[in-house]
């Protein structure tokens, strides 16, 4: 008996895959914000581009994200996008911009993790000629380039503490000075920030300023992991198959149902980006019209399983507590915890006090 298949009709690929900026540049607000009584609208006019065109899915999780975007987009409030790597935070930022009143203005993007810490301040705020070695001319920063528009800062958790102070000021006052300059620059910028780290935990570890966190966390939007919206996987796989079939000039129009089910069972630690790369590989390997997916490759590499992030403080606490239990809470001496940890006894006592580690009362579990 022939196996069940999952089929679709090839169509023109989504514009955002070819040129994301242009695809979103002309997007109009969602239909619920449009004037349905506008007499000037022609019945034969082409449909306006969908601001969510790149954010595929019909699951409750992704619909909740779209609803939050529509709610906040028309304001100028700061938006904080939280989610794992590969979940589509940049696509959400594009939708926020293109459903906003600033949609005809500039959208500037900066990945803070991709810029060396020593250069990040200059990238954000610009610099004057001679501000540092190699600064041979004035340079405008991303805030000036985004004036009257939107600035998307990805991986804001990677911004060093010394730059966070200046970022807080520009968010509150909309003003700053270029590096090496004395003249105050004023801008009108809407900020959308994104992170795959737990900023609240970073604040508790004093790795991120609390005042900046509260300023960024005006309207948080949690972007779901792909494993939390598995019902969207067939639609995403279909979309990527169309795109890569077109690029490679192949006619592949069927995904076996068994393949679809296997894709839905995989946890996808790399999220949508991982699924996209997997479908690209499958298209390369396919010779006929039915997708041949290398399902044997769907194994989770060691260390790639999605787990909650562990902070340095948590790791240190766990390790010290493990050694204390193994030594029956004996701190000093040749077999004590201090020697095992490579610390002086006084240093260990200080660390225990700082981490809140105290020996359990008699009768309690160690």
C-alpha positions in Angstrom: 0.0 0.0 0.0 1.4 3.4 -0.9 2.3 5.6 2.0 0.2 8.7 2.9 1.6 11.9 1.6 1.4 15.6 2.5 1.1 17.7 -0.7 0.7 21.3 -1.7 0.7 23.4 -4.9 4.0 25.3 -5.5 3.6 29.0 -5.4 5.6 32.2 -5.5 8.0 32.3 -2.4 7.4 34.8 0.3 9.1 38.2 -0.4 10.8 38.4 3.0 13.0 35.4 2.1 14.5 37.4 -0.9 14.8 40.8 0.7 13.4 41.1 4.3 13.8 44.8 4.5 11.9 45.6 1.3 9.3 43.0 2.0 8.3 44.7 5.2 9.1 48.3 4.2 5.8 48.9 2.5 3.6 46.8 4.8 0.4 48.4 6.0 -1.2 48.0 9.4 -3.2 44.9 10.1 -6.7 44.9 8.8 -8.3 45.5 12.2 -6.6 49.0 12.2 -7.7 49.8 8.6 -10.7 52.1 7.8 -13.1 49.6 6.3 -15.3 52.4 5.1 -12.7 54.2 3.1 -14.4 55.1 -0.2 -11.1 55.7 -2.0 -10.1 52.0 -1.8 -10.5 50.3 -5.2 -12.1 46.9 -5.3 -9.5 45.9 -7.9 -6.5 47.3 -6.0 -3.8 44.7 -5.1 -3.9 43.5 -1.5 -1.5 45.2 0.9 1.5 43.1 2.0 1.0 41.3 5.2 3.2 42.6 8.0 3.3 39.1 9.4 4.1 37.4 6.1 7.4 36.0 7.4 6.0 34.9 10.8 4.2 31.8 9.6 1.9 29.7 11.8 -1.7 29.4 13.0 -1.1 28.0 16.4 -2.5 29.7 19.5 1.1 30.5 20.6 1.9 32.4 17.4 -1.5 34.0 17.2 -1.0 35.3 20.8 2.3 36.9 19.6 0.6 38.6 16.7 -2.2 39.9 18.9 0.4 41.5 21.3 2.3 43.0 18.3 -0.9 44.6 17.0 -1.7 45.9 20.5 1.6 47.7 21.0 2.7 48.6 17.5 0.7 51.8 17.2 2.3 53.2 20.4 5.8 54.4 20.8 6.5 52.2 23.8 9.7 50.1 24.0 9.2 46.4 23.2 11.3 43.6 24.7 11.3 40.4 22.7 12.3 37.3 24.7 12.9 33.9 23.2 15.4 31.3 22.3 17.8 31.7 19.3 16.1 30.9 16.0 12.5 31.6 17.1 12.0 34.6 14.8 12.6 37.6 17.0 13.8 39.7 14.1 10.7 39.0 12.1 8.6 40.1 15.1 10.6 43.4 15.3 9.9 44.0 11.6 6.2 43.5 12.2 6.2 45.9 15.1 7.9 48.5 12.9 5.6 48.0 9.9 2.4 48.1 11.9 3.5 51.4 13.6 3.1 55.0 12.6 6.9 54.9 11.7 6.5 52.3 9.0 7.6 54.8 6.3 10.6 55.7 8.3 13.9 53.9 8.7 14.3 50.6 10.5 17.9 50.2 11.8 19.1 46.8 13.1 22.1 46.0 15.3 23.2 42.7 16.8 25.0 43.7 20.0 26.6 40.3 20.3 28.3 40.7 17.0 30.2 43.9 17.9 33.3 43.9 20.1 32.6 45.6 23.5 35.2 48.2 22.8 33.4 49.3 19.6 29.8 49.0 20.7 29.5 52.5 22.2 30.7 54.0 18.9 28.2 51.8 16.9 25.3 52.9 19.0 26.1 56.6 19.5 28.7 57.4 16.9 32.0 59.2 17.4 33.8 62.4 16.5 37.0 62.6 14.5 40.0 61.8 16.8 37.9 60.3 19.5 40.2 57.3 19.5 43.0 55.8 17.4 41.7 55.2 13.9 38.8 57.6 14.2 39.7 59.6 11.1 36.3 61.0 10.5 33.0 61.6 12.3 30.7 58.6 12.3 26.9 58.6 13.0 25.7 56.0 15.4 22.7 53.7 15.0 20.5 56.0 17.1 21.1 59.0 14.8 20.5 56.8 11.7 17.2 55.6 13.2 16.0 59.1 14.1 12.2 59.3 13.5 12.2 55.6 12.9 12.8 52.3 14.8 16.0 50.8 16.2 16.1 47.0 16.7 18.8 46.0 19.2 19.3 42.2 19.1 21.0 40.4 22.1 20.8 43.4 24.4 22.0 41.1 27.2 25.5 41.3 25.7 25.8 45.1 26.2 28.5 45.8 28.8 27.6 47.6 32.0 29.5 50.8 31.1 27.5 51.2 27.9 24.2 50.4 29.6 24.3 53.7 31.5 24.4 55.7 28.2 21.7 53.5 26.7 19.4 54.2 29.6 19.9 57.9 29.2 19.0 57.9 25.5 15.9 55.8 26.2 14.7 58.2 28.9 15.8 61.6 27.6 16.2 60.8 23.8 19.6 62.5 23.9 23.3 61.6 24.0 26.7 62.7 23.0 28.9 61.1 20.4 32.0 59.4 21.6 34.7 62.1 22.0 32.1 64.9 21.5 30.5 67.5 23.7 27.5 68.5 21.7 24.2 66.9 22.8 22.4 65.1 20.0 18.6 64.8 20.3 16.7 62.0 18.5 13.2 60.5 18.3 13.6 56.7 18.2 11.3 53.8 19.0 13.3 50.9 20.4 12.6 47.2 20.0 15.1 45.0 21.9 15.5 41.3 21.9 17.4 38.7 24.0 17.7 35.0 24.4 19.0 35.4 28.0 17.1 35.8 31.2 17.6 39.5 32.0 15.8 39.3 35.4 18.4 36.7 36.5 21.2 38.9 35.1 19.9 41.8 37.2 20.0 39.6 40.3 23.6 38.6 39.4 24.5 42.3 38.9 25.3 41.6 35.3 22.6 43.9 34.0 21.4 47.2 35.3 18.0 47.0 37.0 17.0 50.5 35.9 17.7 49.6 32.3 15.9 46.3 32.6 12.8 48.0 33.9 13.1 50.6 31.1 13.3 47.9 28.4 10.6 45.7 30.0 7.8 48.1 29.2 6.0 45.6 26.9 7.6 42.2 26.9 6.6 39.6 24.2 7.6 36.0 24.7 8.4 34.3 21.4 7.5 30.6 21.6 10.0 27.9 20.8 9.1 25.7 17.9 8.6 22.7 20.1 5.8 24.6 21.8 3.9 25.1 18.5 4.4 21.8 16.7 1.2 22.3 14.8 2.9 25.0 12.8 5.7 22.6 11.6 3.9 21.3 8.5 3.2 24.9 7.3 6.8 26.0 7.9 8.2 22.9 6.2 6.0 23.5 3.2 7.0 27.1 3.0 10.8 26.3 3.1 10.3 23.5 0.6 8.7 25.9 -1.9 11.5 28.4 -1.4 14.4 26.1 -1.8 12.8 24.1 -4.6 12.5 27.4 -6.5 16.1 28.4 -5.7 17.5 25.1 -6.9 15.2 24.9 -9.9 13.6 21.7 -8.7 10.0 20.5 -8.8 9.3 19.0 -5.4 5.7 19.2 -4.4 5.1 16.4 -1.8 6.2 15.8 1.7 5.5 12.2 2.9 3.1 12.2 5.9 5.6 10.0 7.8 8.2 12.7 7.4 5.8 15.3 8.6 5.1 13.3 11.7 8.8 12.8 12.4 9.4 16.5 12.0 6.7 17.2 14.6 8.3 14.8 17.1 11.7 16.4 16.9 12.3 19.0 19.7 14.2 21.4 17.4 16.7 23.0 19.8 17.6 25.4 17.0 14.0 26.2 16.5 12.7 27.6 13.1 16.2 28.3 11.9 17.2 24.6 12.4 14.1 23.4 10.6 14.8 25.8 7.7 18.4 24.4 7.3 17.1 20.8 7.5 14.6 21.4 4.7 17.3 23.0 2.6 19.5 19.9 3.1 16.5 17.7 2.2 15.9 19.6 -1.0 19.5 19.2 -2.0 19.3 15.4 -1.5 16.0 15.0 -3.4 16.0 13.9 -7.0 12.3 13.4 -7.7 9.0 15.2 -6.8 8.7 13.6 -3.4 10.9 15.2 -0.6 13.6 12.8 0.6 14.4 14.0 4.1 17.5 12.7 5.9 15.5 11.8 9.0 18.5 9.9 10.4 20.1 13.3 10.9 17.4 14.3 13.4 19.5 13.5 16.4 20.2 16.0 19.2 24.0 16.6 19.6 25.4 16.4 23.1 24.9 19.7 24.8 22.3 20.9 22.3 19.2 19.9 24.3 17.1 22.9 25.2 17.6 23.5 28.9 17.1 26.4 31.2 20.2 28.6 31.3 22.4 28.2 34.4 24.0 31.3 35.8 27.6 31.4 37.1 26.2 31.9 40.6 23.9 28.9 40.3 26.7 26.7 39.0 29.0 27.8 41.8 26.4 27.2 44.4 25.6 23.7 43.1 29.3 22.7 43.0 30.1 24.0 46.5 27.0 22.4 47.9 28.0 19.1 46.3 31.5 19.2 47.9 30.1 20.2 51.3 27.8 17.2 51.2 30.6 14.9 50.2 32.8 16.1 53.1 29.9 16.1 55.6 30.2 19.9 55.8 33.8 19.7 57.2 35.4 22.9 55.9 39.0 22.7 57.1 41.7 20.0 57.4 43.3 17.9 54.7 40.0 16.2 53.8 37.8 19.3 54.2 35.8 21.1 51.5 38.2 24.0 51.3 41.1 21.8 50.1 38.8 20.0 47.7 37.7 23.3 46.2 41.2 24.8 46.1 40.3 27.6 48.5 41.4 28.9 51.8 39.0 28.1 54.6 38.2 31.8 55.2 37.5 32.3 51.5 35.1 29.3 51.5 33.3 30.7 54.6 33.0 34.0 52.9 31.6 32.4 49.7 29.1 30.3 51.7 27.9 33.4 53.5 27.5 35.2 50.1 25.7 32.3 48.5 23.5 31.7 51.6 24.8 28.2 52.2 24.4 27.0 55.8 24.8 23.6 57.3 21.4 21.9 57.8 20.1 21.4 61.3 20.6 17.9 62.9 18.0 15.5 61.6 17.5 17.3 58.3 18.7 16.0 54.9 22.2 17.2 54.0 
